[in-house]
């Protein structure tokens, strides 16, 4: 049975204060797993962005896309502040969202 759609904007990192990737998805657990496992070639695989350090669930995919664009348009300092505000230890949040 397919999962329910849960739009989200998120940030992956390779380490604390390291390379950041901002993305959007309709299935955060699956997308974060794909980043972690490196199953899709691209930026996160190339730079080792395997840590889910921030995410925001959104009511609609349109809102999630707008939020992603807003975050991407911001400075690196704003991205770091967003992460630090909700996850000051830069803990990998994937275990919190993955199915048991």
C-alpha positions as semicolon CSV with decimal commas, in nm:
position;residue;x (nm);y (nm);z (nm)
1;X;0,000;0,000;0,000
2;X;0,148;0,341;-0,095
3;X;0,234;0,591;0,174
4;X;0,025;0,900;0,223
5;X;0,170;1,209;0,062
6;X;0,334;1,439;0,318
7;X;0,504;1,732;0,145
8;X;0,819;1,863;0,311
9;X;1,113;2,094;0,256
10;X;1,438;1,963;0,402
11;X;1,812;2,018;0,438
12;X;2,076;1,745;0,410
13;X;2,439;1,798;0,517
14;X;2,764;1,604;0,499
15;X;2,877;1,724;0,845
16;X;2,823;2,007;1,090
17;X;2,873;2,339;0,908
18;X;2,959;2,142;0,593
19;X;2,801;2,119;0,250
20;X;2,425;2,175;0,251
21;X;2,154;2,055;0,014
22;X;1,801;2,199;0,021
23;X;1,528;1,984;-0,127
24;X;1,155;1,919;-0,146
25;X;0,967;1,590;-0,145
26;X;0,628;1,429;-0,098
27;X;0,779;1,138;0,101
28;X;1,055;1,250;0,339
29;X;1,148;0,909;0,487
30;X;1,193;0,759;0,141
31;X;1,381;1,061;0,001
32;X;1,614;1,086;0,301
33;X;1,686;0,713;0,269
34;X;1,772;0,764;-0,101
35;X;2,018;1,040;-0,007
36;X;2,171;0,829;0,272
37;X;2,216;0,523;0,053
38;X;2,343;0,720;-0,248
39;X;2,100;0,544;-0,483
40;X;2,051;0,854;-0,698
41;X;2,345;1,021;-0,870
42;X;2,370;1,392;-0,812
43;X;2,480;1,663;-0,573
44;X;2,411;1,484;-0,244
45;X;2,584;1,168;-0,360
46;X;2,884;1,360;-0,495
47;X;2,928;1,561;-0,173
48;X;2,823;1,294;0,078
49;X;2,519;1,481;0,213
50;X;2,370;1,193;0,412
51;X;2,254;1,368;0,730
52;X;1,898;1,500;0,752
53;X;1,959;1,806;0,969
54;X;1,637;2,004;0,919
55;X;1,289;1,956;0,775
56;X;0,954;2,125;0,771
57;X;0,632;1,941;0,692
58;X;0,395;2,138;0,469
59;X;0,022;2,116;0,403
60;X;0,053;2,109;0,025
61;X;0,320;2,032;-0,231
62;X;0,287;2,389;-0,357
63;X;0,370;2,525;-0,012
64;X;0,666;2,286;0,019
65;X;0,803;2,403;-0,318
66;X;0,763;2,768;-0,218
67;X;0,939;2,700;0,113
68;X;1,226;2,524;-0,066
69;X;1,265;2,822;-0,303
70;X;1,257;3,064;-0,010
71;X;1,530;2,872;0,172
72;X;1,745;2,833;-0,140
73;X;1,717;3,208;-0,206
74;X;1,847;3,286;0,143
75;X;2,209;3,317;0,242
76;X;2,416;3,033;0,383
77;X;2,403;3,213;0,718
78;X;2,022;3,196;0,712
79;X;2,032;2,824;0,632
80;X;2,276;2,763;0,918
81;X;2,056;2,966;1,154
82;X;1,751;2,761;1,051
83;X;1,935;2,438;1,132
84;X;2,084;2,571;1,457
85;X;1,744;2,694;1,579
86;X;1,581;2,352;1,553
87;X;1,877;2,116;1,571
88;X;2,171;2,285;1,749
89;X;2,360;1,954;1,781
90;X;2,328;1,887;1,405
91;X;2,187;1,546;1,497
92;X;2,081;1,323;1,208
93;X;1,700;1,342;1,220
94;X;1,646;1,042;0,992
95;X;1,592;0,795;1,279
96;X;1,310;1,021;1,403
97;X;1,116;0,995;1,077
98;X;1,202;0,646;0,949
99;X;0,965;0,356;0,997
100;X;1,062;0,112;1,274
